Amino acid sequence: MANIHYLDPGDKDGKPVLLLHGLGVDGSSWTLQFPSMISSGFRPIAVDVPGFGNSKYGNKKWSIERVSMDLAEFMQEIRIFPAYVVGLSMGGTIAQAITLNYPDLVSKLVLANTFSVLRPKTLKGWMYFLQRFVLVQTLGLPVQAEFVAKRIFPNQDQEIIRQEMISQICNADPRAYRAAMRSLGMFNSKKRLHEIKVPTLVITGAKDTTVHPTHQTQMTEWIPGARQVIMKEAGHAASVEFPDQFNELLINFLCE
């Protein structure tokens, strides 16, 4: 049995939506989506990916493939398939893996602030990821958390959500965080994206400084029939920065 902690606040008769969080945080990062989704007849199920939040790291080596296998098992255990699958950043890579490897479990796919292959286009972009890798290997999660949270939520009026992100990252299992960074660096679904047959929406923050919007546009082009919507003021955490706009885009797509 997959040992996955999850939040399941909606009506059990609602249409299931599996929500997959970004690196370092956990399923509670989706709470701003819960009310709108529930009132629209959906059943949001926000998991803690193994090694994050309240899901234990386990005895297996962490990888996107292994986590997608665990979550496919989880979906079958609690009987929420086929489901709408929504993934943000790291969660988007896991969502791709589930859709590609277990296509019968997914009926629609939403990929937010994520990528099919992450290759920064500038030296500055490469330096950012190198700094993150060095920090987590040498100074640990608290320093990494401060560094990442300040980049994603740089504004003074974002202090509350910045501190919440720091708290969640510090709660992660360091082994899972380091392994996830390595797995994300090696992730490359480009050659398989043509296999995705379900309706797919790509949500992009125009001000995303972690995954450049051009990476997300390329990914959209590689998925048959996929379409991209751009949130002009959003950065890498679009669902938290502008939840009302994000929720409207998400629910309109799921209701189509």
Secondary structure by P-SEA (a helix, b strand, c coil): ccbbbbbbcccccccbbbbbbcccccccccccccaaaaaabbbbbbbccccccccccccccccaaaaaaaaaaaaaaacccccbbbbccaaaaaaaaaaaaccccccbbbbcccccbbbbccaaaaaaaaaaaaaaacccaaaaaaaaaaaacccccaaaaaaaaaaaaaaccaaaaaaaaaaaaaccccccccccccbbbbbbccccccccaaaaaaaaaaccbbbbbbccccccccccccaaaaaaaaaaaaac
